[in-house]
Amino acid sequence: MRRGRAPDGAAAGARQPVAEGVQVAEGGPPLIEGVPAAGGGPPLAEAVQAAGVRQLAAERAPAAGGEPLAAEDAAGPGSVAGGERERVARAALTQILEPGDERNGRWLRRFGAEGLLGLLMSDGEPPGAPLPGVSARGLVGLRARAADVVPGRRLDAARAAGGRFAVPGDAEWPTQLDDLGDARPIGLWVRGGFDLRRWALRSVALVGARACTPYGAHMATTLAAGLAERGWVVVSGAAFGVDGAAHRGALAAGGATVAVLACGVDTAYPRGHAELIGRIARQGLLVSELPPGEHPTASRCVNCTKSLIMKRDDLRLRGSVSCKICTAS
């Protein structure tokens, strides 16, 4: 594990041993667009947010004889020309399409979010060829799911509960996810008062076994606390075992932590972690590809093993964040 430096310039401490079953993947600063930060979090979490602002200023400063980077350039070539209709359509699609399926990205490229939603909510045949990669029976199943969708309803409910839905092209969107191509999420449901993209500037994914040993849990807590004290955002899956220990270590240090869920951000699962997930919602961020109200299933837990891409200069490092909650009792 490479050690980072805290935003205030404090030197990193001694290397900690990594316990068996604990995986750590680092990430560095991508180019970002600024979003006003919500305050009120732990001091270290606020420091991480402030570090993001300083990184933004450094990246946006004009080079010698150059001009400041335009917003559309910072969004990256994979950005989506937004608009509220695009957001509503993508939010509705997260109720119909399962995450982790590359066909979703191909359909979005071909039809667009609004066009794809209209196709799935209609009774007619798709224009030209049938929906690529899906059988007639599969299309019937997707349209049956779409029949229960009211576009905008869950988006409004999320906003009323203090959540939001980030889509490609938003200032808060982690543009490293665009490297996933067709596997890129349709959008991300976020709950918490901090900016997801800024927190991705300095992130470490720390995951491991659900049925870990006491030593494994102890080391996960110790590692997470040490990383949080040095200004890193600890990302994990809120599962029992190493994941929960990592979140608790970061929170105990007053640091920043993000839980990536295989259910809606309004759902506490596993139920035994209801209090922990509530603390993360207040002091950190909850993130999911599934809309509020959705519950985990076996396939969703498999698909929740996502590649969290953290970019530093031209180096891209991927860390697997496994929710592992399917096996929770």
C-alpha positions as CSV (number, residue, x, y, z in Angstrom):
1,M,0.0,0.0,0.0
2,R,1.3,3.4,-1.0
3,R,1.1,6.0,1.7
4,G,-0.4,9.4,1.1
5,R,0.0,12.8,2.6
6,A,-2.6,14.6,4.6
7,P,-4.1,17.7,3.1
8,D,-2.4,19.9,5.8
9,G,1.0,18.4,4.8
10,A,1.5,16.1,7.9
11,A,3.9,13.3,7.3
12,A,2.5,9.8,6.8
13,G,3.2,7.4,9.7
14,A,4.9,4.0,9.6
15,R,3.7,1.3,7.3
16,Q,1.0,-0.9,8.8
17,P,0.9,-4.7,8.1
18,V,-2.0,-5.8,6.0
19,A,-4.0,-8.7,7.5
20,E,-5.0,-11.7,5.5
21,G,-8.3,-11.1,3.7
22,V,-7.9,-7.4,3.6
23,Q,-7.5,-5.7,0.2
24,V,-6.5,-2.1,-0.3
25,A,-6.5,-0.2,-3.5
26,E,-5.5,3.5,-3.8
27,G,-6.7,6.3,-5.9
28,G,-5.5,9.8,-6.7
29,P,-6.8,13.1,-8.0
30,P,-8.7,13.3,-11.2
31,L,-9.6,16.6,-12.8
32,I,-12.7,17.9,-11.2
33,E,-15.4,20.6,-11.5
34,G,-16.4,22.3,-8.3
35,V,-19.6,21.9,-6.4
36,P,-20.4,23.9,-3.3
37,A,-19.7,21.6,-0.4
38,A,-22.1,20.9,2.4
39,G,-20.5,21.4,5.8
40,G,-21.2,20.0,9.2
41,G,-19.1,16.8,9.0
42,P,-16.2,15.6,11.1
43,P,-13.1,17.8,11.0
44,L,-11.0,15.3,8.9
45,A,-13.9,14.8,6.5
46,E,-14.1,18.6,6.0
47,A,-10.3,18.7,5.5
48,V,-10.6,16.2,2.7
49,Q,-13.3,18.4,1.1
50,A,-11.1,21.4,1.4
51,A,-8.3,19.5,-0.2
52,G,-10.6,18.9,-3.1
53,V,-11.2,22.6,-3.5
54,R,-7.4,23.3,-3.5
55,Q,-6.9,20.5,-6.1
56,L,-9.6,22.1,-8.2
57,A,-8.0,25.5,-8.1
58,A,-4.6,24.0,-9.0
59,E,-6.0,22.0,-12.0
60,R,-8.2,24.9,-13.2
61,A,-5.4,27.4,-13.1
62,P,-4.2,28.5,-16.6
63,A,-0.9,27.2,-17.8
64,A,1.8,29.7,-18.9
65,G,0.2,31.6,-21.8
66,G,-2.8,29.4,-21.7
67,E,-6.5,29.6,-20.8
68,P,-8.4,28.1,-17.9
69,L,-9.9,24.7,-18.7
70,A,-13.5,24.9,-19.8
71,A,-16.2,23.1,-17.9
72,E,-17.0,20.8,-20.8
73,D,-13.3,19.8,-21.1
74,A,-13.2,18.9,-17.4
75,A,-16.3,16.7,-17.8
76,G,-14.4,14.6,-20.2
77,P,-15.2,13.0,-23.6
78,G,-17.6,10.6,-22.0
79,S,-19.9,13.3,-20.6
80,V,-23.6,13.4,-21.3
81,A,-25.3,16.6,-22.5
82,G,-27.5,16.9,-19.4
83,G,-30.9,18.5,-18.7
84,E,-33.6,17.5,-16.3
85,R,-35.3,15.2,-18.8
86,E,-32.1,13.3,-19.2
87,R,-31.8,12.9,-15.5
88,V,-35.4,11.8,-15.1
89,A,-35.0,9.3,-17.8
90,R,-31.8,7.8,-16.4
91,A,-33.3,7.7,-12.9
92,A,-36.3,5.8,-14.3
93,L,-34.0,3.4,-16.2
94,T,-32.3,2.4,-12.9
95,Q,-35.6,0.9,-11.9
96,I,-35.9,-1.2,-15.0
97,L,-32.3,-2.2,-15.9
98,E,-30.0,-4.2,-13.6
99,P,-26.6,-2.7,-13.0
100,G,-23.5,-4.3,-14.3
101,D,-24.9,-5.2,-17.7
102,E,-22.9,-3.8,-20.6
103,R,-26.0,-4.0,-22.8
104,N,-27.3,-1.0,-20.9
105,G,-24.5,1.1,-22.2
106,R,-24.9,-0.1,-25.8
107,W,-28.6,0.7,-25.7
108,L,-28.0,4.1,-24.2
109,R,-25.5,4.9,-27.0
110,R,-27.9,3.8,-29.7
111,F,-31.2,5.2,-28.4
112,G,-30.2,7.8,-25.8
113,A,-31.7,7.8,-22.2
114,E,-35.1,9.3,-23.2
115,G,-35.4,7.2,-26.3
116,L,-34.5,4.0,-24.5
117,L,-37.0,4.7,-21.7
118,G,-39.7,5.5,-24.3
119,L,-38.9,2.2,-26.1
120,L,-39.2,0.2,-22.9
121,M,-42.4,1.9,-21.8
122,S,-44.2,1.4,-25.2
123,D,-46.0,-1.6,-26.6
124,G,-44.6,-1.3,-30.1
125,E,-41.5,-2.7,-31.7
126,P,-38.2,-0.9,-31.5
127,P,-37.4,1.2,-34.6
128,G,-35.4,-0.9,-37.1
129,A,-34.0,-4.0,-35.5
130,P,-35.3,-5.4,-32.1
131,L,-33.5,-4.2,-29.0
132,P,-29.9,-5.7,-29.6
133,G,-28.9,-8.5,-27.3
134,V,-32.3,-9.3,-25.8
135,S,-34.8,-11.9,-26.7
136,A,-38.5,-11.2,-27.4
137,R,-39.2,-12.8,-24.0
138,G,-36.6,-10.7,-22.3
139,L,-38.0,-7.5,-23.8
140,V,-41.5,-8.5,-22.5
141,G,-40.0,-8.8,-19.0
142,L,-38.3,-5.4,-19.2
143,R,-41.5,-3.8,-20.4
144,A,-43.4,-5.4,-17.5
145,R,-41.0,-3.8,-15.1
146,A,-41.3,-0.5,-16.9
147,A,-45.1,-0.6,-16.6
148,D,-44.7,0.0,-12.9
149,V,-42.4,3.0,-13.3
150,V,-43.5,6.6,-12.9
151,P,-40.7,8.7,-14.2
152,G,-39.5,11.3,-11.7
153,R,-41.3,9.8,-8.7
154,R,-38.3,8.2,-7.0
155,L,-36.1,11.1,-8.0
156,D,-38.5,13.5,-6.2
157,A,-38.6,11.1,-3.2
158,A,-34.9,11.0,-3.0
159,R,-34.6,14.8,-3.1
160,A,-37.2,15.1,-0.4
161,A,-35.1,12.8,1.8
162,G,-31.9,14.7,1.2
163,G,-30.5,12.4,-1.5
164,R,-29.6,13.1,-5.1
165,F,-29.0,11.3,-8.4
166,A,-25.7,12.0,-10.2
167,V,-25.4,11.4,-13.9
168,P,-22.4,11.5,-16.4
169,G,-21.6,15.1,-17.1
170,D,-22.6,16.4,-13.6
171,A,-19.9,18.3,-11.7
172,E,-20.2,15.6,-9.0
173,W,-19.8,12.7,-11.4
174,P,-16.5,10.7,-10.9
175,T,-15.3,10.9,-14.5
176,Q,-12.9,8.0,-13.9
177,L,-16.1,5.8,-14.3
178,D,-16.2,6.8,-17.9
179,D,-13.2,4.4,-18.4
180,L,-15.7,1.5,-17.9
181,G,-17.2,2.2,-21.3
182,D,-20.5,0.4,-21.8
183,A,-20.3,-0.9,-18.2
184,R,-20.4,2.6,-16.8
185,P,-23.3,3.1,-14.4
186,I,-26.5,4.7,-15.7
187,G,-26.2,7.0,-12.8
188,L,-25.4,7.0,-9.1
189,W,-27.8,7.6,-6.2
190,V,-26.0,9.5,-3.5
191,R,-27.0,10.2,0.1
192,G,-24.8,12.4,2.3
193,G,-23.6,16.0,2.6
194,F,-20.3,15.8,0.8
195,D,-19.2,15.9,-2.9
196,L,-18.6,12.5,-4.3
197,R,-16.1,13.6,-7.0
198,R,-14.0,15.6,-4.5
199,W,-13.9,12.7,-2.2
200,A,-12.7,10.5,-5.1
201,L,-9.6,12.7,-5.2
202,R,-8.0,10.8,-2.3
203,S,-9.7,7.4,-1.9
204,V,-8.7,4.0,-0.7
205,A,-11.0,0.9,-1.2
206,L,-10.5,-1.4,1.8
207,V,-12.5,-4.6,1.6
208,G,-12.3,-8.2,2.8
209,A,-14.0,-11.3,4.1
210,R,-17.3,-11.2,5.9
211,A,-16.3,-14.1,8.1
212,C,-12.9,-12.6,9.0
213,T,-10.9,-13.4,12.1
214,P,-10.8,-11.0,15.1
215,Y,-7.3,-10.1,14.0
216,G,-8.5,-9.3,10.5
217,A,-11.2,-7.0,11.9
218,H,-8.7,-5.4,14.2
219,M,-6.3,-4.7,11.4
220,A,-9.1,-3.4,9.1
221,T,-10.1,-0.9,11.8
222,T,-6.5,0.1,12.5
223,L,-5.7,0.5,8.8
224,A,-8.9,2.6,8.1
225,A,-8.3,4.8,11.1
226,G,-4.7,5.5,10.1
227,L,-5.7,6.2,6.5
228,A,-8.5,8.5,7.6
229,E,-6.1,10.4,9.9
230,R,-3.8,11.0,6.9
231,G,-6.6,12.5,4.8
232,W,-7.8,9.4,2.8
233,V,-11.4,8.6,2.1
234,V,-12.1,5.0,3.1
235,V,-14.4,3.2,0.7
236,S,-16.0,-0.1,1.4
237,G,-19.3,-2.1,1.1
238,A,-21.0,-1.9,4.5
239,A,-21.0,-5.7,4.9
240,F,-20.2,-7.6,8.0
241,G,-16.6,-8.4,8.7
242,V,-13.8,-6.4,7.2
243,D,-16.1,-3.9,5.4
244,G,-17.9,-2.8,8.6
245,A,-14.6,-2.7,10.5
246,A,-13.1,-0.4,7.9
247,H,-16.1,2.0,8.1
248,R,-15.9,2.0,11.9
249,G,-12.2,2.7,11.9
250,A,-12.6,5.7,9.6
251,L,-15.6,7.1,11.6
252,A,-13.8,6.6,14.9
253,A,-10.9,8.7,13.6
254,G,-13.3,11.5,12.6
255,G,-12.5,10.8,8.9
256,A,-14.3,10.3,5.7
257,T,-15.9,7.1,4.5
258,V,-18.1,6.0,1.6
259,A,-20.3,2.9,1.5
260,V,-21.2,1.4,-1.9
261,L,-24.5,-0.5,-1.5
262,A,-26.2,-3.3,-3.5
263,C,-29.6,-1.8,-2.5
264,G,-31.2,1.7,-2.3
265,V,-29.4,4.3,-0.3
266,D,-32.5,4.5,1.9
267,T,-32.2,0.8,2.8
268,A,-30.1,-0.4,5.8
269,Y,-28.7,-3.8,4.8
270,P,-27.5,-5.9,6.3
271,R,-30.0,-5.0,9.1
272,G,-27.4,-5.6,11.7
273,H,-25.5,-2.6,10.3
274,A,-28.5,-0.2,10.4
275,E,-26.8,2.0,13.0
276,L,-23.5,2.0,11.1
277,I,-25.1,2.8,7.8
278,G,-27.0,5.6,9.5
279,R,-23.8,7.1,10.8
280,I,-22.2,6.9,7.4
281,A,-25.2,8.7,5.9
282,R,-24.7,11.5,8.5
283,Q,-20.9,11.7,8.5
284,G,-20.0,10.3,5.0
285,L,-21.6,9.1,1.8
286,L,-23.9,6.3,0.7
287,V,-23.7,5.4,-3.0
288,S,-25.7,2.9,-5.1
289,E,-26.6,2.2,-8.7
290,L,-30.1,1.1,-7.5
291,P,-32.8,3.6,-6.7
292,P,-34.3,4.2,-3.3
293,G,-36.7,1.4,-2.2
294,E,-34.7,-1.3,-4.0
295,H,-33.6,-4.3,-1.9
296,P,-30.6,-6.6,-2.5
297,T,-30.8,-9.8,-4.4
298,A,-28.1,-12.4,-5.1
299,S,-27.5,-11.1,-8.7
300,R,-27.3,-7.5,-7.4
301,C,-24.7,-8.4,-4.8
302,V,-22.6,-10.1,-7.5
303,N,-22.9,-7.0,-9.7
304,C,-22.1,-4.7,-6.8
305,T,-18.5,-6.0,-7.1
306,K,-17.7,-2.8,-8.9
307,S,-14.5,-1.4,-10.2
308,L,-13.9,1.9,-8.3
309,I,-11.5,3.7,-10.7
310,M,-9.2,6.2,-9.1
311,K,-7.0,8.1,-11.4
312,R,-3.7,9.8,-10.6
313,D,-2.2,11.6,-13.6
314,D,-2.2,8.8,-16.3
315,L,-2.2,5.9,-13.9
316,R,-5.5,4.1,-13.3
317,L,-5.9,1.8,-10.4
318,R,-8.9,-0.4,-9.9
319,G,-10.0,-1.7,-6.5
320,S,-12.8,-4.2,-6.1
321,V,-15.5,-3.2,-3.7
322,S,-17.4,-6.4,-2.8
323,C,-20.6,-5.9,-0.9
324,K,-20.7,-9.6,0.0
325,I,-24.1,-9.1,1.6
326,C,-25.8,-12.0,-0.2
327,T,-24.2,-14.3,2.3
328,A,-25.3,-12.3,5.3
329,S,-27.9,-14.0,7.4
